[in-house]
């Protein structure tokens, strides 16, 4: 579903991504771990078509992002660290607007059902998002992913700033979408989130992949591999 094929990105003489290769199949999750400046967000931006690779390809469902960005946009859902929704609109109005941008015909019942699936209390459906917590805003955004039946989820530091309960809710929601067949590419510093969601973990530094491994669900092992790779 998501393929990085010898992806490289440079800004002038600065190499920020160096020969990145991976495949994320439907129902699988890849987590990119590393310090700031490792090239993780650049990878996400290449899949979003926000920047062009210096060489190599980013493919979504077999489609080259640079060649057919509009087709790719229909298949992907992007969740940044801070969700950009309209604070002066309520949850249903935000979803209605997002659906109109995506040319999706969804009824209020469809949108309410999606908000119910993500666990947002119905009492909040018609409250302006200015009164929402970050976790609640994320739930509205993920409801849109459900409505558009996104095949690939691109997540950039999604648990940053969330309290433990909101983090638990987020992990559960993404896990459900993954189980339904979505491919997940996640950038994070949250080793616990990686332990729960990831099938494969790549540790990166200065644009390069230092180590790749299958997730065994052992947080202690992930911590050891992470810190040993970065300190090598």
VEXKOL-802517 format. One record per residue (C-alpha): residue number from 1; residue in one letter; chain; z, x, y. Coordinates in nm, 3 decimals, always signed. Example, Ala and Ser with C-alpha at 12.3 -4.5 7.8 and 13.67 -1.06 7.14 Angstrom:
% VEXKOL-802517
fidren num 1 residuo A cadena A zz +0.780 xx +1.230 yy -0.450
fidren num 2 residuo S cadena A zz +0.714 xx +1.367 yy -0.106
***
This chain:
% VEXKOL-802517
fidren num 1 residuo X cadena A zz +0.000 xx +0.000 yy +0.000
fidren num 2 residuo X cadena A zz +0.097 xx +0.278 yy +0.244
fidren num 3 residuo X cadena A zz -0.075 xx +0.614 yy +0.203
fidren num 4 residuo X cadena A zz -0.039 xx +0.932 yy +0.410
fidren num 5 residuo X cadena A zz -0.329 xx +1.159 yy +0.318
fidren num 6 residuo X cadena A zz -0.279 xx +1.513 yy +0.453
fidren num 7 residuo X cadena A zz -0.154 xx +1.370 yy +0.783
fidren num 8 residuo X cadena A zz -0.128 xx +1.624 yy +1.065
fidren num 9 residuo X cadena A zz -0.048 xx +1.573 yy +1.430
fidren num 10 residuo X cadena A zz -0.037 xx +1.826 yy +1.712
fidren num 11 residuo X cadena A zz +0.017 xx +1.792 yy +2.083
fidren num 12 residuo X cadena A zz -0.159 xx +2.094 yy +2.227
fidren num 13 residuo X cadena A zz -0.024 xx +2.397 yy +2.044
fidren num 14 residuo X cadena A zz +0.284 xx +2.210 yy +1.920
fidren num 15 residuo X cadena A zz +0.257 xx +2.090 yy +1.559
fidren num 16 residuo X cadena A zz +0.478 xx +1.783 yy +1.515
fidren num 17 residuo X cadena A zz +0.353 xx +1.673 yy +1.173
fidren num 18 residuo X cadena A zz +0.219 xx +1.916 yy +0.917
fidren num 19 residuo X cadena A zz +0.029 xx +1.798 yy +0.608
fidren num 20 residuo X cadena A zz +0.231 xx +1.489 yy +0.516
fidren num 21 residuo X cadena A zz +0.139 xx +1.320 yy +0.189
fidren num 22 residuo X cadena A zz +0.291 xx +1.013 yy +0.024
fidren num 23 residuo X cadena A zz +0.215 xx +0.677 yy -0.133
fidren num 24 residuo X cadena A zz +0.440 xx +0.373 yy -0.105
fidren num 25 residuo X cadena A zz +0.345 xx +0.104 yy -0.355
fidren num 26 residuo X cadena A zz +0.419 xx -0.270 yy -0.312
fidren num 27 residuo X cadena A zz +0.785 xx -0.336 yy -0.383
fidren num 28 residuo X cadena A zz +0.881 xx +0.027 yy -0.318
fidren num 29 residuo X cadena A zz +1.059 xx +0.199 yy -0.031
fidren num 30 residuo X cadena A zz +1.026 xx +0.552 yy +0.105
fidren num 31 residuo X cadena A zz +1.293 xx +0.688 yy +0.338
fidren num 32 residuo X cadena A zz +1.225 xx +0.977 yy +0.575
fidren num 33 residuo X cadena A zz +1.543 xx +1.169 yy +0.659
fidren num 34 residuo X cadena A zz +1.581 xx +1.448 yy +0.912
fidren num 35 residuo X cadena A zz +1.711 xx +1.550 yy +1.250
fidren num 36 residuo X cadena A zz +1.553 xx +1.441 yy +1.577
fidren num 37 residuo X cadena A zz +1.218 xx +1.610 yy +1.628
fidren num 38 residuo X cadena A zz +1.142 xx +1.630 yy +1.255
fidren num 39 residuo X cadena A zz +0.822 xx +1.423 yy +1.293
fidren num 40 residuo X cadena A zz +0.953 xx +1.102 yy +1.139
fidren num 41 residuo X cadena A zz +0.876 xx +0.867 yy +1.428
fidren num 42 residuo X cadena A zz +0.538 xx +1.034 yy +1.478
fidren num 43 residuo X cadena A zz +0.459 xx +0.930 yy +1.122
fidren num 44 residuo X cadena A zz +0.549 xx +0.569 yy +1.203
fidren num 45 residuo X cadena A zz +0.335 xx +0.581 yy +1.519
fidren num 46 residuo X cadena A zz +0.036 xx +0.703 yy +1.317
fidren num 47 residuo X cadena A zz +0.064 xx +0.403 yy +1.085
fidren num 48 residuo X cadena A zz +0.093 xx +0.174 yy +1.387
fidren num 49 residuo X cadena A zz -0.219 xx +0.327 yy +1.540
fidren num 50 residuo X cadena A zz -0.027 xx +0.424 yy +1.853
fidren num 51 residuo X cadena A zz -0.146 xx +0.782 yy +1.822
fidren num 52 residuo X cadena A zz -0.437 xx +0.945 yy +1.640
fidren num 53 residuo X cadena A zz -0.393 xx +1.208 yy +1.370
fidren num 54 residuo X cadena A zz -0.520 xx +1.555 yy +1.440
fidren num 55 residuo X cadena A zz -0.641 xx +1.549 yy +1.081
fidren num 56 residuo X cadena A zz -0.584 xx +1.344 yy +0.770
fidren num 57 residuo X cadena A zz -0.556 xx +0.967 yy +0.731
fidren num 58 residuo X cadena A zz -0.303 xx +0.685 yy +0.743
fidren num 59 residuo X cadena A zz -0.403 xx +0.400 yy +0.512
fidren num 60 residuo X cadena A zz -0.256 xx +0.049 yy +0.483
fidren num 61 residuo X cadena A zz -0.373 xx -0.148 yy +0.181
fidren num 62 residuo X cadena A zz -0.666 xx +0.091 yy +0.151
fidren num 63 residuo X cadena A zz -0.771 xx +0.046 yy +0.515
fidren num 64 residuo X cadena A zz -0.788 xx +0.339 yy +0.756
fidren num 65 residuo X cadena A zz -0.557 xx +0.262 yy +1.048
fidren num 66 residuo X cadena A zz -0.778 xx +0.442 yy +1.300
fidren num 67 residuo X cadena A zz -1.095 xx +0.265 yy +1.192
fidren num 68 residuo X cadena A zz -0.967 xx -0.093 yy +1.152
fidren num 69 residuo X cadena A zz -0.644 xx -0.126 yy +1.347
fidren num 70 residuo X cadena A zz -0.670 xx -0.504 yy +1.394
fidren num 71 residuo X cadena A zz -0.702 xx -0.564 yy +1.021
fidren num 72 residuo X cadena A zz -0.408 xx -0.334 yy +0.957
fidren num 73 residuo X cadena A zz -0.196 xx -0.513 yy +1.219
fidren num 74 residuo X cadena A zz -0.213 xx -0.834 yy +1.014
fidren num 75 residuo X cadena A zz -0.050 xx -0.662 yy +0.718
fidren num 76 residuo X cadena A zz +0.233 xx -0.470 yy +0.885
fidren num 77 residuo X cadena A zz +0.564 xx -0.548 yy +1.049
fidren num 78 residuo X cadena A zz +0.732 xx -0.295 yy +1.279
fidren num 79 residuo X cadena A zz +1.103 xx -0.291 yy +1.354
fidren num 80 residuo X cadena A zz +1.206 xx -0.031 yy +1.615
fidren num 81 residuo X cadena A zz +1.558 xx +0.087 yy +1.688
fidren num 82 residuo X cadena A zz +1.584 xx -0.168 yy +1.970
fidren num 83 residuo X cadena A zz +1.408 xx -0.497 yy +1.904
fidren num 84 residuo X cadena A zz +1.193 xx -0.605 yy +2.200
fidren num 85 residuo X cadena A zz +1.220 xx -0.983 yy +2.220
fidren num 86 residuo X cadena A zz +1.236 xx -1.214 yy +2.522
fidren num 87 residuo X cadena A zz +1.596 xx -1.267 yy +2.631
fidren num 88 residuo X cadena A zz +1.507 xx -1.571 yy +2.841
fidren num 89 residuo X cadena A zz +1.370 xx -1.751 yy +2.531
fidren num 90 residuo X cadena A zz +1.558 xx -1.881 yy +2.231
fidren num 91 residuo X cadena A zz +1.494 xx -1.782 yy +1.870
fidren num 92 residuo X cadena A zz +1.243 xx -2.060 yy +1.801
fidren num 93 residuo X cadena A zz +1.056 xx -1.993 yy +2.126
fidren num 94 residuo X cadena A zz +1.035 xx -1.622 yy +2.050
fidren num 95 residuo X cadena A zz +0.895 xx -1.693 yy +1.704
fidren num 96 residuo X cadena A zz +0.650 xx -1.946 yy +1.845
fidren num 97 residuo X cadena A zz +0.522 xx -1.689 yy +2.093
fidren num 98 residuo X cadena A zz +0.495 xx -1.413 yy +1.832
fidren num 99 residuo X cadena A zz +0.309 xx -1.646 yy +1.597
fidren num 100 residuo X cadena A zz +0.066 xx -1.738 yy +1.874
fidren num 101 residuo X cadena A zz -0.007 xx -1.370 yy +1.935
fidren num 102 residuo X cadena A zz -0.072 xx -1.325 yy +1.563
fidren num 103 residuo X cadena A zz -0.287 xx -1.642 yy +1.543
fidren num 104 residuo X cadena A zz -0.045 xx -1.799 yy +1.298
fidren num 105 residuo X cadena A zz -0.008 xx -2.176 yy +1.294
fidren num 106 residuo X cadena A zz +0.356 xx -2.240 yy +1.212
fidren num 107 residuo X cadena A zz +0.560 xx -2.553 yy +1.271
fidren num 108 residuo X cadena A zz +0.916 xx -2.562 yy +1.404
fidren num 109 residuo X cadena A zz +1.022 xx -2.646 yy +1.050
fidren num 110 residuo X cadena A zz +0.850 xx -2.328 yy +0.923
fidren num 111 residuo X cadena A zz +1.025 xx -2.120 yy +1.186
fidren num 112 residuo X cadena A zz +1.363 xx -2.283 yy +1.121
fidren num 113 residuo X cadena A zz +1.320 xx -2.218 yy +0.750
fidren num 114 residuo X cadena A zz +1.247 xx -1.849 yy +0.816
fidren num 115 residuo X cadena A zz +1.554 xx -1.821 yy +1.040
fidren num 116 residuo X cadena A zz +1.757 xx -1.980 yy +0.763
fidren num 117 residuo X cadena A zz +1.623 xx -1.728 yy +0.514
fidren num 118 residuo X cadena A zz +1.746 xx -1.438 yy +0.727
fidren num 119 residuo X cadena A zz +2.090 xx -1.596 yy +0.760
fidren num 120 residuo X cadena A zz +2.092 xx -1.688 yy +1.128
fidren num 121 residuo X cadena A zz +2.336 xx -1.971 yy +1.194
fidren num 122 residuo X cadena A zz +2.141 xx -2.284 yy +1.303
fidren num 123 residuo X cadena A zz +2.376 xx -2.323 yy +1.597
fidren num 124 residuo X cadena A zz +2.203 xx -2.021 yy +1.753
fidren num 125 residuo X cadena A zz +1.839 xx -2.128 yy +1.705
fidren num 126 residuo X cadena A zz +1.811 xx -2.273 yy +2.055
fidren num 127 residuo X cadena A zz +2.032 xx -2.024 yy +2.238
fidren num 128 residuo X cadena A zz +1.868 xx -1.766 yy +2.463
fidren num 129 residuo X cadena A zz +1.855 xx -1.419 yy +2.309
fidren num 130 residuo X cadena A zz +2.046 xx -1.274 yy +2.604
fidren num 131 residuo X cadena A zz +2.352 xx -1.400 yy +2.417
fidren num 132 residuo X cadena A zz +2.253 xx -1.240 yy +2.085
fidren num 133 residuo X cadena A zz +2.393 xx -0.927 yy +1.925
fidren num 134 residuo X cadena A zz +2.157 xx -0.656 yy +1.804
fidren num 135 residuo X cadena A zz +2.199 xx -0.774 yy +1.446
fidren num 136 residuo X cadena A zz +2.109 xx -1.131 yy +1.542
fidren num 137 residuo X cadena A zz +1.798 xx -1.013 yy +1.725
fidren num 138 residuo X cadena A zz +1.695 xx -0.818 yy +1.418
fidren num 139 residuo X cadena A zz +1.724 xx -1.135 yy +1.213
fidren num 140 residuo X cadena A zz +1.485 xx -1.314 yy +1.448
fidren num 141 residuo X cadena A zz +1.238 xx -1.026 yy +1.418
fidren num 142 residuo X cadena A zz +1.264 xx -1.021 yy +1.038
fidren num 143 residuo X cadena A zz +1.206 xx -1.397 yy +1.036
fidren num 144 residuo X cadena A zz +0.870 xx -1.320 yy +1.197
fidren num 145 residuo X cadena A zz +0.796 xx -1.073 yy +0.916
fidren num 146 residuo X cadena A zz +0.856 xx -1.360 yy +0.673
fidren num 147 residuo X cadena A zz +0.632 xx -1.596 yy +0.870
fidren num 148 residuo X cadena A zz +0.344 xx -1.348 yy +0.881
fidren num 149 residuo X cadena A zz +0.398 xx -1.254 yy +0.514
fidren num 150 residuo X cadena A zz +0.391 xx -0.885 yy +0.605
fidren num 151 residuo X cadena A zz +0.282 xx -0.658 yy +0.322
fidren num 152 residuo X cadena A zz +0.425 xx -0.340 yy +0.475
fidren num 153 residuo X cadena A zz +0.745 xx -0.286 yy +0.675
fidren num 154 residuo X cadena A zz +0.775 xx +0.007 yy +0.915
fidren num 155 residuo X cadena A zz +1.138 xx +0.059 yy +1.016
fidren num 156 residuo X cadena A zz +1.248 xx +0.315 yy +1.277
fidren num 157 residuo X cadena A zz +1.626 xx +0.376 yy +1.289
fidren num 158 residuo X cadena A zz +1.694 xx +0.009 yy +1.212
fidren num 159 residuo X cadena A zz +2.071 xx +0.040 yy +1.150
fidren num 160 residuo X cadena A zz +2.151 xx +0.246 yy +1.459
fidren num 161 residuo X cadena A zz +2.418 xx +0.067 yy +1.660
fidren num 162 residuo X cadena A zz +2.485 xx -0.201 yy +1.399
fidren num 163 residuo X cadena A zz +2.838 xx -0.278 yy +1.287
fidren num 164 residuo X cadena A zz +2.916 xx -0.262 yy +0.912
fidren num 165 residuo X cadena A zz +2.862 xx -0.635 yy +0.855
fidren num 166 residuo X cadena A zz +2.529 xx -0.638 yy +1.041
fidren num 167 residuo X cadena A zz +2.424 xx -0.326 yy +0.847
fidren num 168 residuo X cadena A zz +2.508 xx -0.499 yy +0.519
fidren num 169 residuo X cadena A zz +2.308 xx -0.807 yy +0.623
fidren num 170 residuo X cadena A zz +2.012 xx -0.593 yy +0.727
fidren num 171 residuo X cadena A zz +2.007 xx -0.401 yy +0.399
fidren num 172 residuo X cadena A zz +2.020 xx -0.728 yy +0.204
fidren num 173 residuo X cadena A zz +1.731 xx -0.879 yy +0.402
fidren num 174 residuo X cadena A zz +1.504 xx -0.576 yy +0.366
fidren num 175 residuo X cadena A zz +1.596 xx -0.554 yy -0.002
fidren num 176 residuo X cadena A zz +1.482 xx -0.913 yy -0.049
fidren num 177 residuo X cadena A zz +1.150 xx -0.849 yy +0.124
fidren num 178 residuo X cadena A zz +1.103 xx -0.537 yy -0.084
fidren num 179 residuo X cadena A zz +1.172 xx -0.736 yy -0.401
fidren num 180 residuo X cadena A zz +0.910 xx -0.989 yy -0.295
fidren num 181 residuo X cadena A zz +0.648 xx -0.712 yy -0.291
fidren num 182 residuo X cadena A zz +0.656 xx -0.553 yy +0.054
fidren num 183 residuo X cadena A zz +0.612 xx -0.177 yy +0.086
fidren num 184 residuo X cadena A zz +0.880 xx -0.020 yy +0.306
fidren num 185 residuo X cadena A zz +0.860 xx +0.299 yy +0.511
fidren num 186 residuo X cadena A zz +1.192 xx +0.370 yy +0.681
fidren num 187 residuo X cadena A zz +1.300 xx +0.640 yy +0.923
fidren num 188 residuo X cadena A zz +1.676 xx +0.673 yy +0.944
fidren num 189 residuo X cadena A zz +1.982 xx +0.895 yy +0.984
fidren num 190 residuo X cadena A zz +2.181 xx +0.644 yy +0.777
fidren num 191 residuo X cadena A zz +2.231 xx +0.802 yy +0.433
fidren num 192 residuo X cadena A zz +2.408 xx +0.491 yy +0.305
fidren num 193 residuo X cadena A zz +2.111 xx +0.273 yy +0.398
fidren num 194 residuo X cadena A zz +1.879 xx +0.520 yy +0.225
fidren num 195 residuo X cadena A zz +2.099 xx +0.516 yy -0.085
fidren num 196 residuo X cadena A zz +2.073 xx +0.137 yy -0.116
fidren num 197 residuo X cadena A zz +1.710 xx +0.075 yy -0.020
fidren num 198 residuo X cadena A zz +1.502 xx +0.384 yy -0.095
fidren num 199 residuo X cadena A zz +1.316 xx +0.459 yy -0.416
fidren num 200 residuo X cadena A zz +1.197 xx +0.795 yy -0.284
fidren num 201 residuo X cadena A zz +1.351 xx +1.016 yy -0.016
fidren num 202 residuo X cadena A zz +1.176 xx +1.285 yy +0.188
fidren num 203 residuo X cadena A zz +1.380 xx +1.531 yy +0.392
fidren num 204 residuo X cadena A zz +1.191 xx +1.662 yy +0.695
fidren num 205 residuo X cadena A zz +1.234 xx +1.926 yy +0.963
fidren num 206 residuo X cadena A zz +0.995 xx +2.050 yy +1.233
fidren num 207 residuo X cadena A zz +0.709 xx +1.836 yy +1.105
fidren num 208 residuo X cadena A zz +0.731 xx +1.956 yy +0.745
fidren num 209 residuo X cadena A zz +0.865 xx +1.802 yy +0.428
fidren num 210 residuo X cadena A zz +1.141 xx +2.028 yy +0.297
fidren num 211 residuo X cadena A zz +1.231 xx +1.833 yy -0.015
fidren num 212 residuo X cadena A zz +1.132 xx +1.515 yy -0.199
fidren num 213 residuo X cadena A zz +1.333 xx +1.340 yy -0.468
fidren num 214 residuo X cadena A zz +1.385 xx +1.010 yy -0.646
fidren num 215 residuo X cadena A zz +1.689 xx +0.815 yy -0.535
fidren num 216 residuo X cadena A zz +1.946 xx +0.789 yy -0.812
fidren num 217 residuo X cadena A zz +2.183 xx +0.576 yy -0.606
fidren num 218 residuo X cadena A zz +2.432 xx +0.861 yy -0.578
fidren num 219 residuo X cadena A zz +2.533 xx +0.895 yy -0.212
fidren num 220 residuo X cadena A zz +2.711 xx +1.224 yy -0.275
fidren num 221 residuo X cadena A zz +2.395 xx +1.373 yy -0.427
fidren num 222 residuo X cadena A zz +2.186 xx +1.253 yy -0.133
fidren num 223 residuo X cadena A zz +2.431 xx +1.413 yy +0.110
fidren num 224 residuo X cadena A zz +2.425 xx +1.742 yy -0.082
fidren num 225 residuo X cadena A zz +2.045 xx +1.754 yy -0.099
fidren num 226 residuo X cadena A zz +2.013 xx +1.654 yy +0.266
fidren num 227 residuo X cadena A zz +2.246 xx +1.918 yy +0.407
fidren num 228 residuo X cadena A zz +2.132 xx +2.193 yy +0.170
fidren num 229 residuo X cadena A zz +1.767 xx +2.133 yy +0.262
fidren num 230 residuo X cadena A zz +1.837 xx +2.141 yy +0.635
fidren num 231 residuo X cadena A zz +2.055 xx +2.451 yy +0.615
fidren num 232 residuo X cadena A zz +1.818 xx +2.651 yy +0.390
***
